[in-house]
Amino acid sequence: MAVGTVKWFNDAKGFGFIEPEGGGADVFAHFSAVQMEGFRTLKQGSRVSYELVQGPKGDLAQNICPLQVDDPGTTAAATQDSAA
């Protein structure tokens, strides 16, 4: 699987582009390829993993999975709450 960063994603139109981690041309991302529950969208700047496939108009991403990033602020707050 490839990894990249969401360059932009338009919720209204249901598509956007991913910038590959290793460089190269941006990869088309359609909401139908996003693997998540509920409203399928991607947040600009978030890291994702995906399968790169060749579409009729160029590279496109399939099986897009947002990668979880631990937020240090959230972790610290949770630790403080549990210590109280």
C-alpha positions in Angstrom: 0.0 0.0 0.0 1.1 3.5 -0.7 1.0 6.4 1.8 0.4 10.1 1.1 -1.1 13.3 2.4 -4.5 14.7 1.4 -3.7 17.8 -0.7 -7.4 18.8 -0.8 -10.8 17.2 -0.8 -14.1 18.8 -1.7 -17.0 17.3 0.2 -19.7 18.8 -2.1 -18.1 17.3 -5.2 -16.9 14.1 -3.5 -13.4 14.0 -4.7 -9.9 15.5 -4.2 -6.2 14.6 -4.5 -3.6 12.9 -2.5 0.1 13.9 -2.6 2.2 10.7 -2.6 4.8 10.4 0.2 7.6 9.6 -2.2 6.8 12.4 -4.6 5.4 12.2 -8.1 2.0 13.2 -9.6 -1.0 13.8 -7.3 -3.4 10.9 -7.1 -7.2 11.3 -7.7 -9.3 10.3 -4.7 -13.1 9.7 -4.9 -15.3 9.5 -1.8 -16.5 6.0 -2.9 -12.9 4.7 -2.3 -12.7 6.0 1.3 -12.9 3.1 3.8 -14.7 4.5 6.9 -18.1 4.5 8.6 -20.6 7.2 8.1 -19.9 10.2 5.9 -16.9 9.4 3.8 -14.6 12.4 3.5 -10.9 13.2 3.9 -9.4 16.1 5.8 -6.8 18.3 4.1 -3.3 17.5 5.5 -4.2 14.1 6.9 -2.1 11.1 6.1 -3.7 8.1 4.4 -2.8 4.7 3.0 -4.2 3.6 -0.3 -3.8 1.2 -3.3 -2.6 2.9 -6.4 -4.4 1.8 -9.6 -4.4 3.1 -13.2 -7.7 4.7 -14.2 -8.8 5.9 -17.6 -7.5 9.4 -16.9 -4.4 8.5 -14.8 -3.5 7.3 -11.3 -6.3 6.9 -8.8 -6.5 5.7 -5.2 -8.6 2.8 -4.1 -9.2 1.5 -0.5 -8.2 4.8 1.1 -7.7 4.5 4.8 -7.1 7.5 7.0 -4.0 6.8 9.3 -4.6 7.5 13.0 -2.2 10.0 14.6 -2.0 10.3 18.3 -2.7 13.8 19.4 -0.2 14.6 22.2 -2.6 17.2 23.7 -5.4 14.7 23.9 -3.3 12.1 25.4 -2.0 14.4 28.1 -5.5 15.6 29.0 -6.8 12.1 29.2 -3.9 11.2 31.5 -4.5 14.2 33.8 -8.3 13.3 34.0 -7.6 9.7 35.0 -5.0 10.8 37.6 -7.5 13.1 39.4 
